[in-house]
Amino acid sequence: MTGAADVARALLDAYADRVPDDVRPDFDVRGFHFVWAGGVEPGEPHYYRLADDRWVIEYDNTQRDVNHVHAVLREWDGDFGDDVLSRHVRNHER
């Protein structure tokens, strides 16, 4: 890996290192999408999002004169809530 892949790997590792091993997503630097919004100079509001089909990372530093950060790491499959109705239909097919 060189260049952008190294930066992506370092960023993903920074998030993953804060997650217990038994729930840590399997991050892969291939096939993810990166989105940036906002300024590029220190002190300017900014937001980024990394995502693939299994997980999403969001970082938001746009409030309170860019002095209030929100960061999340979520998995798409089940992390945003359990689809109780779909599970019921699967488990009780006629």
N, CA, C and O of each residue as an XYZ file, in Angstrom:
376
protein
N       0.845     -1.190      0.000
C       0.000      0.000      0.000
C       0.882      1.242      0.000
O       1.908      1.304      0.678
N       0.466      2.192     -0.755
C       1.173      3.456     -0.758
C       0.174      4.593     -0.894
O      -0.935      4.403     -1.393
N       0.566      5.745     -0.456
C      -0.242      6.941     -0.656
C      -1.577      6.898      0.046
O      -1.654      6.746      1.265
N      -2.645      7.035     -0.756
C      -4.001      7.122     -0.216
C      -4.373      5.871      0.580
O      -5.059      5.971      1.598
N      -3.933      4.706      0.133
C      -4.251      3.473      0.853
C      -3.624      3.469      2.245
O      -4.238      2.989      3.198
N      -2.411      3.999      2.370
C      -1.761      4.084      3.681
C      -2.516      5.023      4.614
O      -2.690      4.732      5.797
N      -2.959      6.144      4.074
C      -3.716      7.106      4.880
C      -5.042      6.482      5.305
O      -5.444      6.611      6.462
N      -5.725      5.809      4.381
C      -6.987      5.155      4.707
C      -6.793      4.092      5.777
O      -7.577      4.007      6.722
N      -5.757      3.287      5.633
C      -5.486      2.228      6.620
C      -5.228      2.833      8.000
O      -5.742      2.329      8.998
N      -4.444      3.899      8.067
C      -4.149      4.549      9.343
C      -5.420      5.124      9.972
O      -5.606      5.032     11.186
N      -6.283      5.708      9.162
C      -7.527      6.275      9.673
C      -8.458      5.176     10.174
O      -9.031      5.298     11.257
N      -8.614      4.114      9.406
C      -9.456      3.000      9.840
C      -8.922      2.370     11.119
O      -9.694      2.033     12.015
N      -7.607      2.210     11.208
C      -7.007      1.639     12.416
C      -7.231      2.529     13.632
O      -7.414      2.025     14.740
N      -7.220      3.843     13.441
C      -7.451      4.766     14.557
C      -8.840      4.546     15.158
O      -9.003      4.617     16.376
N      -9.831      4.283     14.322
C     -11.172      3.987     14.833
C     -11.239      2.579     15.408
O     -11.758      2.385     16.508
N     -10.723      1.600     14.682
C     -10.826      0.198     15.091
C     -10.086     -0.075     16.388
O     -10.506     -0.937     17.160
N      -9.007      0.630     16.647
C      -8.229      0.413     17.866
C      -9.009      0.780     19.121
O      -8.599      0.422     20.226
N     -10.109      1.476     18.975
C     -10.926      1.871     20.118
C     -12.123      0.944     20.324
O     -12.953      1.176     21.204
N     -12.205     -0.107     19.505
C     -13.323     -1.045     19.558
C     -12.817     -2.390     20.076
O     -11.763     -2.856     19.644
N     -13.554     -3.022     20.995
C     -13.130     -4.347     21.474
C     -12.999     -5.337     20.313
O     -13.767     -5.289     19.352
N     -12.017     -6.233     20.417
C     -11.734     -7.178     19.337
C     -12.945     -8.006     18.924
O     -13.108     -8.303     17.740
N     -13.792     -8.383     19.871
C     -14.910     -9.261     19.537
C     -16.021     -8.586     18.738
O     -16.890     -9.276     18.206
N     -16.017     -7.261     18.640
C     -17.015     -6.555     17.834
C     -16.378     -5.665     16.766
O     -17.076     -4.920     16.078
N     -15.073     -5.743     16.630
C     -14.357     -4.900     15.662
C     -14.694     -5.314     14.232
O     -14.568     -6.489     13.888
N     -15.123     -4.364     13.391
C     -15.407     -4.687     11.993
C     -14.127     -5.097     11.256
O     -13.025     -4.706     11.639
N     -14.287     -5.870     10.220
C     -13.181     -6.261      9.364
C     -13.011     -5.186      8.300
O     -13.612     -5.256      7.228
N     -12.189     -4.195      8.606
C     -11.985     -3.097      7.683
C     -11.112     -3.525      6.517
O     -10.109     -4.215      6.697
N     -11.495     -3.118      5.348
C     -10.727     -3.383      4.142
C     -10.574     -2.052      3.421
O     -11.561     -1.351      3.198
N      -9.350     -1.699      3.055
C      -9.135     -0.398      2.412
C      -9.506     -0.418      0.943
O      -9.399      0.607      0.269
N      -9.935     -1.548      0.437
C     -10.409     -1.604     -0.948
C     -11.928     -1.512     -0.948
O     -12.588     -2.124     -0.108
N     -12.473     -0.766     -1.869
C     -13.906     -0.756     -2.068
C     -14.710      0.129     -1.146
O     -15.932     -0.011     -1.102
N     -14.100      1.022     -0.417
C     -14.885      1.919      0.411
C     -15.015      3.273     -0.288
O     -14.273      3.577     -1.223
N     -15.959      4.070      0.177
C     -16.180      5.406     -0.370
C     -15.764      6.427      0.679
O     -15.981      6.224      1.874
N     -15.171      7.514      0.233
C     -14.759      8.602      1.114
C     -15.429      9.880      0.632
O     -15.399     10.203     -0.555
N     -16.038     10.606      1.573
C     -16.695     11.869      1.262
C     -16.148     12.927      2.204
O     -16.020     12.686      3.405
N     -15.827     14.091      1.671
C     -15.360     15.223      2.471
C     -16.254     16.409      2.183
O     -16.623     16.646      1.033
N     -16.604     17.155      3.212
C     -17.359     18.393      3.056
C     -16.767     19.428      3.990
O     -16.416     19.121      5.130
N     -16.658     20.649      3.507
C     -16.172     21.726      4.346
C     -14.797     22.193      3.952
O     -14.303     21.904      2.863
N     -14.190     22.924      4.866
C     -12.896     23.534      4.605
C     -11.742     22.557      4.702
O     -11.883     21.425      5.165
N     -10.611     23.033      4.254
C      -9.397     22.218      4.313
C      -8.301     22.886      5.142
O      -7.225     22.318      5.326
N      -8.569     24.069      5.631
C      -7.609     24.787      6.466
C      -7.947     24.590      7.937
O      -9.121     24.448      8.280
N      -6.950     24.578      8.809
C      -7.226     24.482     10.246
C      -8.212     25.558     10.691
O      -8.108     26.717     10.289
N      -9.170     25.158     11.527
C     -10.157     26.104     12.034
C     -11.403     26.219     11.180
O     -12.341     26.916     11.566
N     -11.445     25.558     10.027
C     -12.630     25.600      9.174
C     -13.509     24.379      9.457
O     -12.995     23.279      9.657
N     -14.842     24.570      9.474
C     -15.735     23.431      9.697
C     -15.521     22.357      8.629
O     -15.280     22.667      7.462
N     -15.610     21.096      9.042
C     -15.418     19.999      8.093
C     -16.109     18.727      8.577
O     -16.406     18.565      9.760
N     -16.352     17.839      7.629
C     -17.048     16.575      7.867
C     -16.461     15.549      6.909
O     -16.149     15.872      5.763
N     -16.308     14.306      7.381
C     -15.979     13.245      6.442
C     -16.739     11.981      6.783
O     -17.202     11.780      7.906
N     -16.849     11.135      5.769
C     -17.543      9.858      5.913
C     -16.800      8.817      5.103
O     -16.496      9.032      3.929
N     -16.507      7.690      5.730
C     -15.955      6.524      5.052
C     -17.006      5.431      5.181
O     -17.578      5.244      6.255
N     -17.263      4.713      4.104
C     -18.275      3.659      4.175
C     -18.023      2.603      3.114
O     -17.512      2.885      2.030
N     -18.393      1.386      3.458
C     -18.494      0.336      2.458
C     -19.830     -0.352      2.687
O     -20.691      0.208      3.365
N     -20.030     -1.534      2.152
C     -21.330     -2.171      2.302
C     -21.543     -2.814      3.666
O     -22.617     -3.359      3.920
N     -20.542     -2.764      4.559
C     -20.660     -3.361      5.893
C     -20.635     -2.345      7.025
O     -21.224     -2.600      8.076
N     -19.982     -1.209      6.853
C     -19.794     -0.269      7.955
C     -19.765      1.168      7.451
O     -19.632      1.418      6.253
N     -19.892      2.107      8.383
C     -19.788      3.538      8.079
C     -19.089      4.223      9.251
O     -19.344      3.915     10.415
N     -18.211      5.148      8.919
C     -17.558      6.016      9.898
C     -17.901      7.444      9.511
O     -17.759      7.832      8.351
N     -18.352      8.225     10.483
C     -18.614      9.639     10.231
C     -17.890     10.479     11.279
O     -17.840     10.130     12.458
N     -17.341     11.577     10.823
C     -16.640     12.534     11.684
C     -17.193     13.907     11.333
O     -17.169     14.317     10.173
N     -17.687     14.611     12.333
C     -18.318     15.913     12.111
C     -17.714     16.922     13.076
O     -17.829     16.769     14.293
N     -17.082     17.936     12.544
C     -16.529     19.024     13.358
C     -16.969     20.343     12.718
O     -16.171     21.080     12.138
N     -18.275     20.609     12.849
C     -18.852     21.792     12.210
C     -19.522     22.738     13.198
O     -19.973     23.814     12.805
N     -19.597     22.361     14.463
C     -20.306     23.166     15.452
C     -19.345     23.915     16.365
O     -18.167     23.574     16.474
N     -19.877     24.942     17.018
C     -19.158     25.693     18.058
C     -17.767     26.128     17.610
O     -16.774     25.868     18.290
N     -17.709     26.779     16.480
C     -16.421     27.267     15.947
C     -15.412     26.128     15.802
O     -14.248     26.267     16.176
N     -15.866     25.015     15.260
C     -15.077     23.788     15.051
C     -14.336     23.362     16.322
O     -13.145     23.050     16.302
N     -15.080     23.361     17.413
C     -14.520     22.953     18.694
C     -15.430     21.928     19.367
O     -15.476     21.838     20.593
N     -16.153     21.156     18.551
C     -17.089     20.172     19.103
C     -17.215     19.023     18.098
O     -17.965     19.125     17.127
N     -16.490     17.947     18.329
C     -16.396     16.830     17.385
C     -17.384     15.723     17.740
O     -17.579     15.389     18.909
N     -18.000     15.167     16.705
C     -18.788     13.945     16.821
C     -18.185     12.931     15.868
O     -17.911     13.256     14.712
N     -17.976     11.713     16.332
C     -17.463     10.636     15.488
C     -18.205      9.357     15.831
O     -18.419      9.044     17.002
N     -18.601      8.614     14.787
C     -19.307      7.355     15.001
C     -18.744      6.280     14.083
O     -18.270      6.559     12.982
N     -18.808      5.064     14.558
C     -18.476      3.867     13.786
C     -19.667      2.941     13.933
O     -19.996      2.518     15.041
N     -20.314      2.626     12.825
C     -21.512      1.788     12.870
C     -21.426      0.709     11.803
O     -20.748      0.873     10.789
N     -22.113     -0.384     12.041
C     -22.251     -1.431     11.035
C     -23.673     -1.380     10.479
O     -24.635     -1.193     11.224
N     -23.792     -1.546      9.172
C     -25.106     -1.468      8.536
C     -25.999     -2.636      8.946
O     -27.197     -2.441      9.153
N     -25.462     -3.817      9.067
C     -26.248     -5.022      9.294
C     -26.614     -5.187     10.767
O     -25.854     -5.768     11.541
N     -27.764     -4.681     11.142
C     -28.264     -4.887     12.488
C     -27.857     -3.838     13.494
O     -28.499     -3.722     14.538
N     -26.822     -3.071     13.227
C     -26.365     -2.090     14.196
C     -27.339     -0.927     14.323
O     -27.406     -0.281     15.368
N     -28.092     -0.660     13.264
C     -29.033      0.456     13.293
C     -30.418      0.027     13.764
O     -31.372      0.799     13.673
N     -30.530     -1.179     14.257
C     -31.801     -1.669     14.761
C     -32.154     -3.000     14.139
O     -31.728     -3.325     13.031
N     -32.923     -3.747     14.859
C     -33.332     -5.067     14.412
C     -34.657     -4.948     13.675
O     -35.600     -4.341     14.180
N     -34.728     -5.519     12.497
C     -35.963     -5.529     11.726
C     -36.811     -6.699     12.223
O     -36.730     -7.806     11.691
N     -37.614     -6.443     13.235
C     -38.372     -7.483     13.916
C     -39.355     -8.153     12.968
O     -39.495     -9.376     12.992
N     -40.036     -7.381     12.137
C     -41.032     -7.958     11.239
C     -40.382     -8.905     10.221
O     -40.879    -10.011     10.009
N     -39.284     -8.486      9.594
C     -38.606     -9.362      8.635
C     -38.100    -10.631      9.307
O     -38.196    -11.713      8.729
N     -37.568    -10.517     10.507
C     -37.086    -11.690     11.227
C     -38.237    -12.648     11.521
O     -38.092    -13.862     11.384
N     -39.380    -12.097     11.925
C     -40.549    -12.929     12.200
C     -41.001    -13.678     10.940
O     -41.262    -14.880     10.988
N     -41.091    -12.968      9.828
C     -41.512    -13.598      8.578
C     -40.548    -14.707      8.178
O     -40.985    -15.782      7.768
N     -39.245    -14.466      8.290
C     -38.248    -15.493      7.968
C     -38.404    -16.725      8.849
O     -38.321    -17.853      8.363
N     -38.629    -16.515     10.134
C     -38.690    -17.616     11.086
C     -40.035    -18.343     11.105
O     -40.132    -19.439     11.656
N     -41.055    -17.760     10.521
C     -42.388    -18.344     10.587
C     -43.029    -18.415      9.201
O     -44.202    -18.084      9.031
N     -42.253    -18.845      8.227
C     -42.806    -18.965      6.884
C     -43.876    -20.048      6.879
O     -43.796    -21.028      7.620
N     -44.852    -19.856      6.050
C     -45.988    -20.798      5.988
C     -45.661    -22.001      5.171
O     -46.499    -22.890      5.016
